[in-house]
Amino acid sequence: MPKSLPALLALLLTVLMLSGISAARAAAPLILTNTSSDELDINPWVKQFIAASHLEVQALPRADDPLWQDAGRDNRPGVGVKNLWLRLDIEVRSNPQERILAINNPLLDKVKLYHFINGNLMTELSLGDHQPFEQRPLRSTQFLYPMQLKPWQHHSILLHIDTEGSAHVPMTLLTPGRLSQLSETRSLGHGLQLGILSAIGLFSLFVALTTRSYSYRYYAAYVLSMTLLVATIQGIAFRYLWPNWPALQAWVIPFLLPLVICFAVMFAEKILQLKHHNIRMLRICRFSAAFCLFLALLSPFISYTLAIYCNMVTLLGVSLVLLAFSLIQAFQGQKLAKLYLFGWSMLLAGAASSSLIYLSIINTQLDPVAPAMLGVTVEIVFMAAVLAIRFSDERKAKLRIQQEALEQSQRIREAREDALKMEADANERLEEMVQERTLELEIALRELNEVNQKLTEQTTIDSLTGVKNRAAFDKRLQAEGRISRRQQTPMALLMLDIDHFKRINDKYGHLAGDQTLRLIAELMMSQLKRPTDLVSRFGGEEFAIILPSTDAEGAVAVAENVRQAVAALAINWESQNIPLTVSIGVSCSIIESDDHPLLLLEQADKALYQAKHQGRNRVCLHTDTPDTHS
């Protein structure tokens, strides 16, 4: 009997161990041994159960109940979930060790953790960003729970989750040393990314403040708001900026996301130069920006889940619109549009990769947010380069124009010096031959005066149209302004712009456009009856007319005559009729100061803009009351 008793006890112990092992396999627990990795992805061992209503932990189904399902891709909740229970069972088959449970979604709202050891509730802990950051057991942007694991213990971790955001709950089991390594790597990556974004945003803000460039203003607002959004998604903003304001954390993402989209659209409008290339695209961009701003202001007053769904739909729609616009502009040969298309494509590629990882279509050890964050960083850095290229191109164009102006001024000065030299030589010859060559002297003087007159006209006449140029217009405007001020007589200005002139150049060619400008200039000259009236080419397809001693009624009548004459003008180019209309802005006033003529010019330009805005082919008179149309 003494010999058979130990054998019987050993047999019973073996049966109990085998039954325990088979039961563990049935419940699929995670078995920890001395050879287990320092970093375990425990999601394959996690079971989930979504209760119809709130349940206490004691009322949950047993571990082997079929209501517990694998928390895999097919059963993963989307955005917003209530009463989600997650269960993890761990069997310890190793020496005592410390492990840390890491929940890698810093945006979960409410997480209640229950820790059972051998069936006894040992710890009940509240996590989530609904409570101040200081109440977390370990100070980290992740939700961390440390555990002391002893041999032959059965640990059950139950998580009760209520969240209005993403219900994605990736979990890992780490040793303290491995957690420290990963935290350092993650902090380095996050710090590097936020440092790059912050530096670019602040630099762009300073450039915008010094240059007053709208492109840099919108870009700075886009980068800085994106930086704050990234910091919020990574949990860094909650940790360092508003750790004691959980209510702010609850609505900051629905507010920031449409705000980022709004500034992205406004920046795209400037960088693609839609104002000059496509008015319809410009209007769509401005409507989209206004809608995003409205959505941002509305977000605090609607539910988080609804706001997130609206933001996602808006983000998808706006992203596709901007991608299509940049693609169209790129095919039309716009250099900046090609560069913008590349940068925007990198951002969308990163966002798409993160979505595929979240949906488990792509299996990788990367953080699901990492590709999107990388895409954001690459896109912003690349857009900074695009903006710098545009700034450089504009600066080169300005320098080129200045250089051409200097060269033209030099040529005029040389011509005048030559003329003066010719005059001096002629005078010297005349002095020597005054008595015997009187007739020759008169001829020489006449020729000299003609040369001087031609030189003077060359500096005041537009070479293409034959009317006065912008320099002559500015000089005459000041002179007539002084006369009006001295004599207290009204002076009128007409600003005329050819409607859809770009279409004429695109359809019939630039030679046809030049011929159109010449014919309209000749027509305006024929419509003016007084020698004091001045027609000048103001720039491009714009003309300006000065009407001294003319009141508003007379100016509008002259403008209407010109408009009707242009509309009736028959222009034939290569057997094709070119339809033509003009929009005219009129301003009239008695000049009261030296700066008043420039104000009159600005008013005429506003009236011209009003005429074009009201449908073109019309005359608008600027007054203090809105919308005066003739």
C-alpha positions, 0 to 999 in steps of 0.5 A: 500500500505505501508503494501504491499510494504515491503511484496513485497520487501521481496518476491523479495529478497527471489526469488533473494536469491533462484535463487542465491542459485540454480545458485551456486549449478549449478556451484558447488561453495565452500560455506564457513560458520562459521562452515567450517573446518580450513583445507579444501581439495578443490580439489572436487570443482576445475574445469579444462580446457586445452586450445589448445593455449594460452588464456587471462583470459578474453577469458576463457569459462564461469563458467557454460560452459561444457568445464570446467570439474571436475579435478578428477583422470580420467581427471588429466594430467600426466607429462608435460602440457601446458595451463592448467586452474583450476577454484575454486569458493567460496561463503562466508557465514560467518563473515570476515576471512582470508584464505590461498590457498596452492598449495602443489606441489613445483615443478610446473614451471609456475603458474599464479593466477587471483583472482576475487571478485564479477566478478572484477579482484582484484589480478594477481600474478605469482608463480612457481619455474621459478622465484626467491624464494624471489618473493613469497608472503609468504616464504614457500616451498609450493605456498601460496596465502593469501585471505581476505574473507568478507560475501556475496562475490563471489570469483573466483580463476583462475590458469594458469599452464605451467609445464614440470614436474608433473601436479598434483595440490593438493590444500587446503584452510587453516586458518593462525593458521592451516597453522602454525601448518601444517608448523611446523609439515612438517618442523619437518618431513622434518628436521628429514628425511634430518637430518638422511640422512645427518648424515648417508651420512657424517658418511659413507663418513668419513668411506670411507675416512679413510678405503678406502672402495669402499662399503662405497664410493658408499654408501656415494655417494648414500645417499648424492645424495639421500639427495639432491634429497629429499631436491629438491623434498620437495622444501627445496633445492630451498629455502635454497641452490639456491633460486636465480637460477631458471634455476638450479631448472629446471634441477637438478631433471633430473640430480640427479635422474639417478645419485642416480640410478647409485650410488645405482647400484654400491653399490648393486654390492658391497653389493651383492658381485657379483664379487665373486658370479655372473660375468654376474650380475656384468656386467649387474650392471656395464652397468646399472650404466654407462647408468645412468651416461650417462643419468645424463650427457645428462639431461641438453641437452634434454627437462625436460619431455623427461628426466623425462620419461627416468628416470622413465623407467630407475628407473623401469627397474633398480629397478626390476633388483636389486630386481631380483638379490637380490632375486636370491642371497637370495635363494642361501643362501647369508645372505647380499642378504636377508638383502638387499632384505628387505631394497630394498623392503621397498623402492619399497613399499614406491614408489608404495604407493606414485604412488597409492596415486597420481593416487587416487587408494588409498584415504588418507589424507597423502601427496602423497610423504610421503610414498616414502620419508619414504621408502627412509629413511627406506631403507637407514637406513637399508642399513647402518645396512647391511653395518655395518654387512658386515664390522663386518663380515669381521673384525671377519674373519680377526681376526679369520685368525690372531688368527689362524696364531698366534696359528700356530706360537705358535705351531711351536715355541713350536715344536722348543722349544721341539726339542731344549730341546730334543737336549739339553738332547741328548747332555747331555747324549752324553757327559756322554756316549761319550766313551761307546755309540758312536754308540748310539750318532750317531743314536740319532743325525741322528734322531734329524736331521730328526726331525728338517728336518720334522719340517722345511718342515712342515713350508714350504710345503703345506699340501694338494698338497705337493708343497711349500707354500706361505711363502716359495715362498715369501722367495725364491722370495726375494732370487732369486731376489738378485741373479738375481740382483747380477748376472744380469740374468733374472728371470721369474714368472708364475702365474697359475689359474685353470679355473672354479675351483668353478664349479668343487667343486660345481659339483663334491664336494670339495674332487674332487677339492682337488684331482684336486689340488694334481694332477696339483701340481704333474704335474707341478713338473714333468714338471720342470727339474731344481732343482732351479725351484720352484713350490708353492701353491699361494692360493686357486686354484692359483699356482706360479712358480719361474724360475731362470736364464730364459728369457721370451721365455723360461718361455713362453715355460715352461708355454705352456708345463704346460698348454698343459699337464693340458689340456691333463690330464685325471682326473676321479672322481667317473666314471666321467671325469673332464675337466680341463684347466688353465690360466697362466700369465708370467712375466720376467725381470732382478731384479734391486731393492729390490722391483722389485720382488714384481713388477714382481709378480704383472705383472704376476698377471696382465698377468693372469687376461689378460689370463682369460679375453681373454677366459681362457686356454691360456698363456699371457706374460706381456710386456709394449705393450698391449695384448701379447698372446702366 
